[in-house]
Amino acid sequence: MNKIALYILPAIIILIVGYVSFTDVLFQQTDHKYFFISLLIIYPAIFLIHGVITAILKGNIYISLGISTLGFLITILIWANSSAIGYILVYLLLGFLGYGAVLFFQKGK
């Protein structure tokens, strides 16, 4: 059960953040600042934290980040344009960085 939540929960959070950021549900968006905040701060943080938690729970990083990437792609296809797809490489790098950092510090013990 924990592994399923580990793999699916971040993708659900990504979709929720996309819905809130890219629509006028909670905030009246005239300058798209929430769009940029989510792309530049929230999504990278989600991927980084997801990599860290995956390493701590000893999950499969490829499945974990693959499902999160799929959630981000769905978000992009629904609410944004294709220029945001380039961010995926940075987000994946941050996910692997978080995963690798935890493994590095665990081996040091």
Secondary structure as GFF3:
##gff-version 3
##sequence-region A 1 109
A	DSSP	alpha_helix	2	22	.	.	.	ID=ss1
A	DSSP	alpha_helix	33	37	.	.	.	ID=ss2
A	DSSP	pi_helix	38	42	.	.	.	ID=ss3
A	DSSP	alpha_helix	43	56	.	.	.	ID=ss4
A	DSSP	alpha_helix	61	79	.	.	.	ID=ss5
A	DSSP	three_ten_helix	82	86	.	.	.	ID=ss6
A	DSSP	alpha_helix	87	107	.	.	.	ID=ss7
###
